[in-house]
């Protein structure tokens, strides 16, 4: 089955700086890669996603890049703000057959004011 | 609000007992997923149903079972509860089971086993 590795497990950045979280996946059939943000005790919320026919996607301060050859994808947050502090999960999903999302282990991002 | 409704929000029960967690998916969503999140842990996939039928299974214990009813709501049954079953259980739904459809999570059900 699919295996998703996520690094780093914790990340602290100064407010205003950029944060990068990286994930690798194992199943080359995976073609959908969402990122979720989870605040303490709350539900995971989708913040951005990318499909395998696209190499990069941006939404304001958030961007995701995908390298299908290397089977890795990354989340980039620019101009970080205190409200960006949360746990971020990457995930991968195979198109057909086993359609569940497999999540990475999460990155606890702390923005230092 | 994601549109996915879970009940109860909080539940405290004793070891050895049985509980049922309930989930109503977003209107129009045919797929329901159950995930378990222990304290400071990641999201562990338990099981997926699509239009009433089991579609995918993760590391779900034999003591746990689930089903999806004709009205598409789903229930997760946890029996012979152990202390280690204490966790946040999330239900999620998507339009279909086809890869690429966004999965929306409910607020979760906090289960504490004492």
gemmi code that builds the backbone of each chain (N, CA, C; Angstrom):
import gemmi

chains = {
    "A": [
        ("UNK", (0.816, -1.203, 0.000), (0.000, 0.000, 0.000), (0.846, 1.247, 0.000)),
        ("UNK", (0.175, 2.379, -0.094), (0.862, 3.659, -0.124), (1.496, 3.955, 1.230)),
        ("UNK", (2.670, 4.582, 1.188), (3.356, 5.023, 2.400), (3.797, 6.466, 2.172)),
        ("UNK", (3.449, 7.339, 3.103), (3.798, 8.751, 2.969), (4.689, 9.155, 4.137)),
        ("UNK", (5.845, 9.691, 3.815), (6.762, 10.183, 4.841), (6.782, 11.708, 4.798)),
        ("UNK", (6.827, 12.308, 5.985), (6.740, 13.762, 6.088), (7.847, 14.281, 6.986)),
        ("UNK", (8.472, 15.378, 6.560), (9.561, 15.984, 7.332), (9.500, 17.503, 7.210)),
        ("UNK", (9.877, 18.236, 8.248), (10.272, 17.744, 9.562), (9.044, 17.470, 10.424)),
        ("UNK", (9.229, 16.892, 11.573), (8.100, 16.647, 12.468), (7.739, 17.910, 13.245)),
        ("UNK", (8.722, 18.757, 13.501), (8.460, 20.053, 14.108), (9.260, 21.115, 13.362)),
        ("UNK", (8.707, 22.325, 13.318), (9.347, 23.418, 12.591), (8.972, 24.722, 13.261)),
        ("UNK", (9.978, 25.489, 13.592), (9.748, 26.813, 14.173), (10.372, 27.846, 13.259)),
        ("UNK", (9.600, 28.860, 12.920), (10.110, 29.923, 12.060), (9.685, 31.275, 12.624)),
        ("UNK", (10.488, 32.282, 12.349), (10.154, 33.637, 12.759), (9.001, 34.150, 11.904)),
        ("UNK", (8.156, 34.919, 12.548), (7.043, 35.526, 11.827), (7.584, 36.323, 10.643)),
        ("UNK", (6.956, 36.100, 9.488), (7.400, 36.797, 8.290), (8.314, 35.958, 7.411)),
        ("UNK", (8.945, 34.946, 8.008), (9.808, 34.064, 7.223), (8.966, 32.999, 6.514)),
        ("UNK", (9.645, 32.210, 5.690), (8.952, 31.141, 4.960), (9.119, 29.799, 5.667)),
        ("UNK", (8.157, 28.927, 5.451), (8.211, 27.569, 6.008), (8.021, 26.578, 4.868)),
        ("UNK", (8.788, 25.506, 4.906), (8.688, 24.465, 3.883), (8.551, 23.105, 4.557)),
        ("UNK", (7.567, 22.351, 4.140), (7.339, 21.002, 4.655), (7.377, 20.048, 3.469)),
        ("UNK", (8.098, 18.932, 3.650), (8.300, 18.022, 2.529), (7.709, 16.646, 2.791)),
        ("UNK", (7.186, 16.045, 1.736), (6.622, 14.697, 1.826), (7.078, 13.857, 0.641)),
        ("UNK", (7.256, 12.573, 0.907), (7.523, 11.630, -0.172), (6.465, 10.532, -0.122)),
        ("UNK", (6.152, 9.967, -1.266), (5.176, 8.896, -1.322), (5.776, 7.715, -2.065)),
        ("UNK", (5.163, 6.560, -1.885), (5.776, 5.343, -2.421), (5.067, 4.801, -3.658)),
        ("UNK", (3.762, 5.032, -3.764), (2.990, 4.430, -4.850), (2.936, 5.367, -6.062)),
        ("UNK", (3.567, 4.949, -7.138), (3.613, 5.803, -8.330), (2.233, 6.004, -8.947)),
        ("UNK", (1.243, 5.209, -8.528), (-0.121, 5.369, -9.049), (-0.870, 6.498, -8.339)),
        ("UNK", (-0.317, 7.033, -7.265), (-0.971, 8.139, -6.565), (-1.029, 9.358, -7.458)),
        ("UNK", (-2.166, 10.036, -7.466), (-2.284, 11.186, -8.367), (-2.984, 12.380, -7.737)),
        ("UNK", (-3.214, 12.308, -6.438), (-3.894, 13.424, -5.767), (-3.221, 13.639, -4.426)),
        ("UNK", (-2.821, 14.900, -4.164), (-1.983, 15.188, -3.002), (-2.521, 16.424, -2.278)),
        ("UNK", (-3.349, 16.216, -1.275), (-3.868, 17.364, -0.516), (-3.015, 17.656, 0.708)),
        ("UNK", (-3.137, 18.874, 1.189), (-2.519, 19.280, 2.445), (-3.625, 19.750, 3.383)),
        ("UNK", (-3.536, 19.295, 4.626), (-4.517, 19.671, 5.631), (-3.826, 20.389, 6.787)),
        ("UNK", (-4.543, 21.347, 7.339), (-4.084, 22.072, 8.512), (-4.989, 21.694, 9.673)),
        ("UNK", (-4.393, 21.350, 10.797), (-5.189, 20.964, 11.961), (-4.756, 21.766, 13.173)),
        ("UNK", (-5.665, 22.548, 13.688), (-5.416, 23.257, 14.948), (-5.795, 22.334, 16.098)),
        ("UNK", (-5.258, 22.627, 17.254), (-5.388, 21.746, 18.405), (-6.851, 21.408, 18.699)),
        ("UNK", (-7.162, 20.126, 18.688), (-8.504, 19.666, 19.025), (-9.550, 19.907, 17.963)),
        ("UNK", (-9.101, 20.383, 16.789), (-10.058, 20.692, 15.729), (-9.932, 19.680, 14.591)),
        ("UNK", (-10.820, 19.780, 13.652), (-10.777, 18.881, 12.508), (-9.713, 19.316, 11.502)),
        ("UNK", (-9.157, 18.360, 10.754), (-8.243, 18.740, 9.669), (-9.027, 19.496, 8.598)),
        ("UNK", (-8.416, 20.574, 8.118), (-9.070, 21.367, 7.074), (-8.164, 21.434, 5.868)),
        ("UNK", (-8.733, 21.188, 4.716), (-7.982, 21.252, 3.468), (-7.534, 22.685, 3.205)),
        ("UNK", (-6.233, 22.860, 2.934), (-5.752, 24.206, 2.631), (-5.334, 24.337, 1.176)),
        ("UNK", (-4.876, 23.263, 0.586), (-4.493, 23.287, -0.821), (-4.315, 21.845, -1.280)),
        ("UNK", (-4.511, 21.601, -2.553), (-4.267, 20.266, -3.088), (-3.701, 20.374, -4.496)),
        ("UNK", (-3.091, 19.299, -4.934), (-2.506, 19.297, -6.273), (-2.713, 17.920, -6.894)),
        ("UNK", (-2.946, 17.923, -8.191), (-3.111, 16.668, -8.911), (-1.882, 16.405, -9.751)),
        ("UNK", (-1.695, 15.173, -10.145), (-0.416, 14.770, -10.718), (-0.157, 15.347, -12.099)),
        ("UNK", (-1.144, 15.976, -12.712), (-0.913, 16.581, -14.027), (-0.440, 18.035, -13.905)),
        ("UNK", (-0.189, 18.454, -12.674), (0.241, 19.833, -12.412), (1.510, 19.790, -11.572)),
        ("UNK", (2.463, 20.676, -11.850), (3.709, 20.672, -11.096), (3.717, 21.622, -9.914)),
        ("UNK", (2.877, 22.663, -9.992), (2.871, 23.657, -8.926), (1.496, 24.314, -8.867)),
        ("UNK", (1.117, 24.668, -7.648), (-0.163, 25.370, -7.463), (-0.005, 26.370, -6.348)),
        ("UNK", (-0.568, 27.566, -6.553), (-0.440, 28.625, -5.544), (-1.808, 29.132, -5.132)),
        ("UNK", (-1.884, 29.516, -3.861), (-3.086, 30.158, -3.353), (-2.642, 31.165, -2.314)),
        ("UNK", (-2.492, 32.400, -2.724), (-2.037, 33.490, -1.863), (-0.672, 33.149, -1.272)),
        ("UNK", (-0.576, 32.972, 0.027), (0.733, 32.731, 0.645), (1.144, 31.258, 0.647)),
        ("UNK", (0.286, 30.417, 0.146), (0.539, 28.979, 0.187), (0.786, 28.451, -1.217)),
        ("UNK", (1.764, 27.574, -1.344), (2.035, 26.941, -2.629), (2.416, 25.492, -2.388)),
        ("UNK", (2.120, 24.662, -3.347), (2.523, 23.260, -3.284), (3.217, 22.913, -4.600)),
        ("UNK", (4.311, 22.181, -4.501), (5.028, 21.709, -5.672), (5.028, 20.194, -5.680)),
        ("UNK", (5.051, 19.605, -6.850), (5.026, 18.159, -7.000), (6.083, 17.723, -7.990)),
        ("UNK", (6.880, 16.757, -7.595), (7.868, 16.149, -8.480), (7.501, 14.674, -8.609)),
        ("UNK", (6.829, 14.323, -9.692), (6.350, 12.955, -9.868), (7.492, 11.962, -10.045)),
        ("UNK", (8.536, 12.406, -10.706), (9.662, 11.511, -10.943), (10.299, 11.079, -9.623)),
        ("UNK", (10.490, 12.056, -8.760), (11.111, 11.773, -7.468), (10.088, 11.332, -6.438)),
        ("UNK", (8.823, 11.420, -6.757), (7.729, 11.070, -5.846), (7.820, 11.868, -4.560)),
        ("UNK", (7.952, 13.177, -4.709), (7.850, 14.014, -3.523), (7.114, 15.299, -3.827)),
        ("UNK", (6.507, 15.854, -2.795), (5.762, 17.100, -2.919), (5.980, 17.928, -1.657)),
        ("UNK", (5.870, 19.223, -1.808), (6.220, 20.136, -0.714), (5.178, 21.232, -0.560)),
        ("UNK", (5.049, 21.676, 0.680), (4.184, 22.810, 1.004), (5.071, 23.985, 1.355)),
        ("UNK", (4.779, 25.126, 0.752), (5.535, 26.345, 1.021), (4.573, 27.400, 1.545)),
        ("UNK", (4.908, 27.938, 2.708), (4.123, 29.040, 3.264), (5.041, 30.249, 3.356)),
        ("UNK", (4.665, 31.317, 2.695), (5.477, 32.536, 2.735), (4.856, 33.554, 3.683)),
        ("UNK", (5.686, 34.506, 4.098), (5.232, 35.597, 4.992), (4.392, 35.035, 6.142)),
        ("UNK", (4.958, 34.103, 6.864), (4.210, 33.405, 7.899), (3.664, 34.353, 8.961)),
        ("UNK", (2.506, 33.956, 9.488), (1.816, 34.746, 10.509), (1.506, 33.842, 11.701)),
        ("UNK", (1.279, 34.411, 12.876), (0.999, 33.577, 14.063), (-0.136, 32.581, 13.842)),
        ("UNK", (-1.131, 32.959, 13.069), (-2.264, 32.046, 12.849), (-1.919, 30.854, 11.960)),
        ("UNK", (-0.712, 30.863, 11.409), (-0.266, 29.692, 10.648), (0.203, 28.571, 11.578)),
        ("UNK", (0.368, 28.869, 12.852), (0.788, 27.841, 13.805), (-0.281, 26.752, 13.887)),
        ("UNK", (0.119, 25.523, 13.622), (-0.813, 24.390, 13.588), (-0.013, 23.145, 13.222)),
        ("UNK", (-0.717, 22.028, 13.138), (-0.095, 20.812, 12.598), (-0.559, 20.663, 11.156)),
        ("UNK", (0.391, 20.417, 10.269), (0.102, 20.264, 8.855), (0.332, 18.814, 8.446)),
        ("UNK", (-0.632, 18.269, 7.719), (-0.541, 16.896, 7.230), (-0.556, 16.898, 5.712)),
        ("UNK", (0.369, 16.155, 5.124), (0.272, 15.881, 3.701), (-0.428, 14.544, 3.528)),
        ("UNK", (-0.910, 14.280, 2.342), (-1.593, 13.017, 2.080), (-1.461, 12.680, 0.605)),
        ("UNK", (-1.648, 11.409, 0.319), (-1.609, 10.936, -1.064), (-2.747, 9.962, -1.286)),
        ("UNK", (-3.211, 9.926, -2.520), (-4.355, 9.084, -2.825), (-4.196, 8.480, -4.214)),
        ("UNK", (-4.475, 7.195, -4.298), (-4.415, 6.500, -5.576), (-5.742, 6.705, -6.288)),
        ("UNK", (-5.687, 6.874, -7.600), (-6.890, 7.214, -8.356), (-7.938, 6.113, -8.331)),
        ("UNK", (-7.539, 4.912, -8.558), (-8.526, 3.852, -8.706), (-8.176, 2.677, -7.807)),
        ("UNK", (-9.224, 2.023, -7.372), (-8.992, 0.866, -6.521), (-9.012, 1.268, -5.068)),
        ("UNK", (-7.857, 1.443, -4.475), (-7.773, 1.808, -3.067), (-7.784, 3.325, -2.967)),
        ("UNK", (-8.926, 3.921, -2.663), (-9.064, 5.368, -2.813), (-8.891, 6.140, -1.522)),
        ("UNK", (-8.465, 5.468, -0.485), (-8.322, 6.163, 0.786), (-7.152, 7.132, 0.726)),
        ("UNK", (-7.234, 8.176, 1.544), (-6.112, 9.084, 1.728), (-5.145, 8.473, 2.729)),
        ("UNK", (-3.889, 8.430, 2.356), (-2.844, 8.024, 3.303), (-2.129, 9.281, 3.740)),
        ("UNK", (-2.101, 9.503, 5.046), (-1.538, 10.733, 5.581), (-0.090, 10.553, 6.009)),
        ("UNK", (0.657, 11.636, 5.915), (1.963, 11.697, 6.547), (1.778, 11.836, 8.047)),
        ("UNK", (2.880, 11.852, 8.763), (2.828, 11.844, 10.223), (2.633, 13.228, 10.822)),
        ("UNK", (2.626, 14.256, 9.996), (2.329, 15.597, 10.478), (3.568, 16.409, 10.824)),
        ("UNK", (3.439, 17.724, 10.661), (4.492, 18.682, 11.035), (3.873, 19.730, 11.932)),
        ("UNK", (4.431, 19.858, 13.132), (3.941, 20.901, 14.040), (4.702, 22.184, 13.732)),
        ("UNK", (4.001, 23.145, 13.160), (4.612, 24.423, 12.784), (4.312, 25.467, 13.852)),
        ("UNK", (5.356, 26.078, 14.344), (5.214, 27.147, 15.327), (5.801, 28.419, 14.738)),
        ("UNK", (5.004, 29.479, 14.729), (5.469, 30.779, 14.239), (5.839, 31.622, 15.457)),
        ("UNK", (7.070, 32.069, 15.471), (7.583, 32.835, 16.603), (7.381, 34.323, 16.323)),
        ("UNK", (6.609, 34.990, 17.185), (6.328, 36.423, 16.919), (7.587, 37.270, 17.008)),
    ],
    "B": [
        ("UNK", (-17.746, 25.295, 8.900), (-18.530, 24.076, 8.998), (-18.370, 23.265, 7.702)),
        ("UNK", (-17.887, 22.018, 7.840), (-17.618, 21.201, 6.656), (-18.873, 20.569, 6.103)),
        ("UNK", (-19.939, 20.490, 6.892), (-21.146, 19.807, 6.460), (-21.188, 18.351, 6.888)),
        ("UNK", (-20.089, 17.847, 7.458), (-20.055, 16.478, 7.978), (-20.379, 16.552, 9.474)),
        ("UNK", (-21.375, 15.813, 9.884), (-21.841, 15.884, 11.267), (-21.519, 14.596, 12.005)),
        ("UNK", (-20.906, 14.746, 13.168), (-20.564, 13.585, 13.987), (-21.178, 13.716, 15.372)),
        ("UNK", (-21.685, 12.611, 15.868), (-22.179, 12.554, 17.237), (-21.754, 11.255, 17.886)),
        ("UNK", (-21.515, 11.219, 19.204), (-21.464, 12.401, 20.071), (-20.142, 13.140, 19.912)),
        ("UNK", (-20.044, 14.337, 20.435), (-18.795, 15.089, 20.369), (-17.801, 14.573, 21.402)),
        ("UNK", (-18.327, 14.190, 22.552), (-17.483, 13.668, 23.631), (-18.152, 12.449, 24.229)),
        ("UNK", (-17.331, 11.485, 24.626), (-17.863, 10.259, 25.201), (-16.841, 9.694, 26.166)),
        ("UNK", (-17.291, 9.412, 27.382), (-16.431, 8.764, 28.367), (-17.075, 7.440, 28.728)),
        ("UNK", (-16.301, 6.381, 28.658), (-16.851, 5.067, 28.940), (-15.783, 4.202, 29.608)),
        ("UNK", (-16.221, 3.089, 30.135), (-15.304, 2.221, 30.873), (-14.735, 1.127, 29.972)),
        ("UNK", (-13.614, 0.582, 30.398), (-13.023, -0.532, 29.658), (-14.014, -1.682, 29.568)),
        ("UNK", (-13.980, -2.361, 28.437), (-14.863, -3.492, 28.219), (-16.212, -3.128, 27.630)),
        ("UNK", (-16.526, -1.849, 27.613), (-17.823, -1.414, 27.108), (-17.816, -1.297, 25.584)),
        ("UNK", (-19.002, -0.974, 25.060), (-19.193, -0.838, 23.614), (-19.820, 0.515, 23.343)),
        ("UNK", (-19.334, 1.190, 22.297), (-19.903, 2.481, 21.932), (-20.145, 2.527, 20.434)),
        ("UNK", (-21.026, 3.420, 20.048), (-21.318, 3.645, 18.625), (-21.145, 5.117, 18.315)),
        ("UNK", (-20.349, 5.397, 17.319), (-20.147, 6.758, 16.841), (-20.904, 6.914, 15.531)),
        ("UNK", (-21.537, 8.072, 15.395), (-22.406, 8.272, 14.248), (-21.902, 9.413, 13.367)),
        ("UNK", (-22.123, 9.254, 12.076), (-21.648, 10.256, 11.126), (-22.674, 10.466, 10.027)),
        ("UNK", (-22.967, 11.727, 9.756), (-23.784, 12.081, 8.596), (-22.908, 12.811, 7.608)),
        ("UNK", (-22.767, 12.293, 6.410), (-21.881, 12.943, 5.433), (-22.497, 14.219, 4.886)),
        ("UNK", (-21.708, 14.963, 4.135), (-22.221, 16.138, 3.458), (-23.299, 15.711, 2.478)),
        ("UNK", (-24.240, 16.590, 2.251), (-25.311, 16.290, 1.326), (-24.730, 15.977, -0.055)),
        ("UNK", (-25.100, 14.821, -0.588), (-24.626, 14.434, -1.916), (-23.380, 13.581, -1.918)),
        ("UNK", (-22.683, 13.511, -0.774), (-21.462, 12.695, -0.720), (-21.827, 11.226, -0.539)),
        ("UNK", (-21.216, 10.365, -1.323), (-21.513, 8.945, -1.264), (-20.468, 8.165, -0.457)),
        ("UNK", (-19.288, 8.723, -0.331), (-18.214, 8.030, 0.385), (-18.073, 8.553, 1.802)),
        ("UNK", (-17.887, 7.630, 2.720), (-17.621, 7.969, 4.112), (-16.343, 7.260, 4.532)),
        ("UNK", (-15.506, 7.991, 5.256), (-14.240, 7.460, 5.746), (-14.190, 7.637, 7.258)),
        ("UNK", (-13.547, 6.696, 7.924), (-13.310, 6.824, 9.362), (-11.808, 6.814, 9.621)),
        ("UNK", (-11.373, 7.791, 10.439), (-9.974, 7.896, 10.820), (-9.881, 7.962, 12.341)),
        ("UNK", (-8.786, 7.438, 12.865), (-8.510, 7.500, 14.293), (-7.274, 8.360, 14.524)),
        ("UNK", (-7.357, 9.253, 15.490), (-6.199, 10.080, 15.839), (-5.982, 10.019, 17.343)),
        ("UNK", (-4.922, 9.335, 17.744), (-4.572, 9.284, 19.155), (-3.807, 10.545, 19.519)),
        ("UNK", (-3.620, 10.775, 20.823), (-3.019, 12.017, 21.292), (-1.670, 12.243, 20.624)),
        ("UNK", (-1.526, 13.402, 20.005), (-0.270, 13.768, 19.360), (0.163, 12.799, 18.263)),
        ("UNK", (-0.785, 12.109, 17.697), (-0.476, 11.159, 16.643), (-1.084, 11.609, 15.325)),
        ("UNK", (-0.741, 10.875, 14.294), (-1.267, 11.180, 12.981), (-2.660, 10.613, 12.783)),
        ("UNK", (-3.100, 10.661, 11.556), (-4.441, 10.208, 11.192), (-4.353, 8.805, 10.604)),
        ("UNK", (-4.897, 7.858, 11.369), (-4.846, 6.466, 10.934), (-6.159, 6.087, 10.270)),
        ("UNK", (-6.074, 5.647, 9.034), (-7.259, 5.258, 8.286), (-7.822, 3.953, 8.838)),
        ("UNK", (-9.116, 3.947, 9.066), (-9.775, 2.741, 9.565), (-10.529, 2.024, 8.453)),
        ("UNK", (-11.471, 2.743, 7.821), (-12.319, 2.075, 6.848), (-13.042, 3.103, 5.989)),
        ("UNK", (-13.411, 2.697, 4.773), (-14.162, 3.544, 3.855), (-15.384, 2.791, 3.349)),
        ("UNK", (-16.489, 3.505, 3.250), (-17.705, 2.975, 2.624), (-18.090, 3.865, 1.466)),
        ("UNK", (-18.601, 3.243, 0.444), (-19.087, 3.964, -0.719), (-20.480, 3.454, -1.047)),
        ("UNK", (-21.438, 4.332, -0.935), (-22.824, 4.028, -1.279), (-23.297, 2.717, -0.634)),
        ("UNK", (-22.939, 2.545, 0.620), (-23.421, 1.420, 1.385), (-22.504, 0.213, 1.420)),
        ("UNK", (-21.467, 0.224, 0.597), (-20.592, -0.945, 0.552), (-19.187, -0.589, 1.021)),
        ("UNK", (-18.576, -1.551, 1.686), (-17.197, -1.351, 2.132), (-16.292, -1.230, 0.915)),
        ("UNK", (-15.436, -0.187, 0.909), (-14.605, 0.087, -0.256), (-13.123, -0.141, 0.026)),
        ("UNK", (-12.691, 0.222, 1.202), (-11.284, 0.058, 1.559), (-11.173, -0.124, 3.065)),
        ("UNK", (-10.183, -0.876, 3.450), (-9.999, -1.160, 4.865), (-8.566, -0.843, 5.256)),
        ("UNK", (-8.412, -0.218, 6.403), (-7.077, 0.069, 6.918), (-6.784, -0.827, 8.087)),
        ("UNK", (-6.059, -0.287, 9.053), (-5.676, -1.081, 10.220), (-6.778, -1.078, 11.271)),
        ("UNK", (-7.946, -1.502, 10.876), (-9.070, -1.503, 11.808), (-9.057, -2.795, 12.617)),
        ("UNK", (-9.177, -2.639, 13.931), (-9.150, -3.793, 14.812), (-10.410, -4.635, 14.614)),
        ("UNK", (-10.295, -5.909, 14.929), (-11.460, -6.802, 14.804), (-12.569, -6.406, 15.769)),
        ("UNK", (-12.198, -5.724, 16.845), (-13.192, -5.270, 17.830), (-14.002, -4.084, 17.297)),
        ("UNK", (-13.552, -3.536, 16.195), (-14.233, -2.386, 15.609), (-14.976, -2.835, 14.351)),
        ("UNK", (-16.108, -2.224, 14.121), (-16.836, -2.505, 12.887), (-17.574, -1.240, 12.470)),
        ("UNK", (-17.955, -1.196, 11.223), (-18.660, -0.021, 10.721), (-19.662, -0.452, 9.679)),
        ("UNK", (-20.579, 0.442, 9.393), (-21.489, 0.226, 8.288), (-22.006, 1.562, 7.797)),
        ("UNK", (-22.493, 1.539, 6.549), (-23.121, 2.717, 5.969), (-24.528, 2.325, 5.566)),
        ("UNK", (-25.469, 3.108, 5.977), (-26.889, 2.797, 5.805), (-27.421, 3.375, 4.491)),
        ("UNK", (-28.624, 2.943, 4.091), (-29.190, 3.438, 2.824), (-29.298, 4.954, 2.752)),
        ("UNK", (-29.482, 5.615, 3.892), (-29.549, 7.077, 3.850), (-28.147, 7.697, 3.860)),
        ("UNK", (-27.130, 6.879, 3.766), (-25.712, 7.219, 3.639), (-25.036, 7.601, 4.954)),
        ("UNK", (-25.779, 7.679, 6.050), (-25.078, 7.933, 7.301), (-24.303, 6.667, 7.688)),
        ("UNK", (-23.326, 6.838, 8.515), (-22.460, 5.725, 8.871), (-22.315, 5.639, 10.377)),
        ("UNK", (-22.056, 4.451, 10.850), (-21.796, 4.233, 12.267), (-20.519, 3.419, 12.427)),
        ("UNK", (-19.740, 3.793, 13.426), (-18.531, 3.059, 13.788), (-18.770, 2.469, 15.168)),
        ("UNK", (-18.726, 1.154, 15.251), (-18.953, 0.458, 16.503), (-17.628, -0.008, 17.083)),
        ("UNK", (-17.394, 0.361, 18.339), (-16.161, -0.005, 19.023), (-16.549, -0.849, 20.232)),
        ("UNK", (-16.050, -2.067, 20.309), (-16.452, -2.948, 21.394), (-15.244, -3.411, 22.207)),
        ("UNK", (-15.533, -4.001, 23.355), (-14.487, -4.473, 24.281), (-13.403, -3.419, 24.426)),
        ("UNK", (-13.835, -2.220, 24.742), (-12.937, -1.075, 24.723), (-11.774, -1.225, 25.694)),
        ("UNK", (-10.631, -0.752, 25.235), (-9.410, -0.753, 26.041), (-8.951, 0.687, 26.209)),
        ("UNK", (-8.083, 0.903, 27.196), (-7.591, 2.260, 27.458), (-6.967, 2.862, 26.201)),
        ("UNK", (-6.275, 2.026, 25.437), (-5.591, 2.499, 24.241), (-6.513, 2.916, 23.115)),
        ("UNK", (-7.797, 2.670, 23.278), (-8.752, 3.089, 22.238), (-9.137, 4.556, 22.407)),
        ("UNK", (-8.717, 5.147, 23.505), (-8.996, 6.565, 23.715), (-8.355, 7.359, 22.590)),
        ("UNK", (-9.158, 8.135, 21.899), (-8.667, 8.855, 20.723), (-9.766, 9.772, 20.218)),
        ("UNK", (-9.386, 10.542, 19.219), (-10.339, 11.374, 18.484), (-10.665, 10.622, 17.205)),
        ("UNK", (-11.933, 10.336, 16.994), (-12.353, 9.588, 15.817), (-13.020, 10.549, 14.848)),
        ("UNK", (-12.442, 10.606, 13.647), (-12.974, 11.502, 12.632), (-13.722, 10.712, 11.576)),
        ("UNK", (-14.807, 11.285, 11.159), (-15.505, 10.832, 9.973), (-15.243, 11.871, 8.886)),
        ("UNK", (-15.136, 11.411, 7.670), (-14.950, 12.315, 6.542), (-15.808, 11.823, 5.389)),
        ("UNK", (-16.097, 12.712, 4.464), (-16.885, 12.286, 3.311), (-16.394, 12.961, 2.042)),
        ("UNK", (-16.715, 12.356, 0.921), (-16.397, 12.941, -0.376), (-17.504, 12.569, -1.346)),
        ("UNK", (-17.503, 13.261, -2.468), (-18.589, 13.086, -3.425), (-18.649, 11.653, -3.939)),
        ("UNK", (-17.516, 11.170, -4.413), (-17.448, 9.780, -4.854), (-16.173, 9.193, -4.322)),
        ("UNK", (-15.929, 7.945, -4.639), (-14.690, 7.331, -4.196), (-13.552, 7.542, -5.160)),
        ("UNK", (-13.800, 8.237, -6.240), (-12.771, 8.368, -7.269), (-11.675, 9.308, -6.802)),
        ("UNK", (-10.448, 8.944, -7.066), (-9.325, 9.758, -6.629), (-9.414, 11.176, -7.138)),
        ("UNK", (-9.109, 12.135, -6.282), (-9.124, 13.530, -6.671), (-10.251, 14.308, -6.039)),
        ("UNK", (-11.271, 13.649, -5.536), (-12.360, 14.378, -4.900), (-11.967, 14.784, -3.490)),
        ("UNK", (-12.276, 16.016, -3.138), (-11.899, 16.533, -1.837), (-12.594, 15.776, -0.720)),
        ("UNK", (-11.841, 15.469, 0.302), (-12.382, 14.822, 1.491), (-12.566, 15.870, 2.568)),
        ("UNK", (-13.774, 15.933, 3.126), (-14.093, 16.896, 4.174), (-14.272, 16.147, 5.486)),
        ("UNK", (-13.675, 16.688, 6.528), (-13.724, 16.051, 7.841), (-14.798, 16.657, 8.719)),
        ("UNK", (-15.391, 15.805, 9.555), (-16.257, 16.284, 10.610), (-15.432, 16.778, 11.786)),
        ("UNK", (-16.122, 17.230, 12.839), (-15.436, 17.808, 13.989), (-14.836, 16.739, 14.904)),
        ("UNK", (-15.222, 15.507, 14.681), (-14.642, 14.415, 15.457), (-15.449, 14.058, 16.696)),
        ("UNK", (-15.233, 12.856, 17.145), (-15.824, 12.372, 18.398), (-14.679, 12.006, 19.331)),
        ("UNK", (-14.633, 12.699, 20.479), (-13.599, 12.408, 21.456), (-14.045, 11.236, 22.305)),
        ("UNK", (-13.296, 10.158, 22.270), (-13.606, 8.991, 23.081), (-12.546, 8.844, 24.171)),
        ("UNK", (-12.997, 8.806, 25.403), (-12.107, 8.553, 26.529), (-12.535, 7.261, 27.196)),
        ("UNK", (-11.629, 6.316, 27.282), (-11.897, 5.036, 27.948), (-11.182, 5.051, 29.288)),
        ("UNK", (-11.941, 4.831, 30.347), (-11.350, 4.909, 31.705), (-11.435, 3.554, 32.413)),
    ],
}
model = gemmi.Model(1)
for chain_id, residues in chains.items():
    chain = gemmi.Chain(chain_id)
    for i, (resn, *xyz) in enumerate(residues, 1):
        res = gemmi.Residue()
        res.name, res.seqid = resn, gemmi.SeqId(i, " ")
        for name, pos in zip(("N", "CA", "C"), xyz):
            atom = gemmi.Atom()
            atom.name, atom.element = name, gemmi.Element(name[0])
            atom.pos, atom.b_iso = gemmi.Position(*pos), 0.0
            res.add_atom(atom)
        chain.add_residue(res)
    model.add_chain(chain)
structure = gemmi.Structure()
structure.add_model(model)
structure.setup_entities()
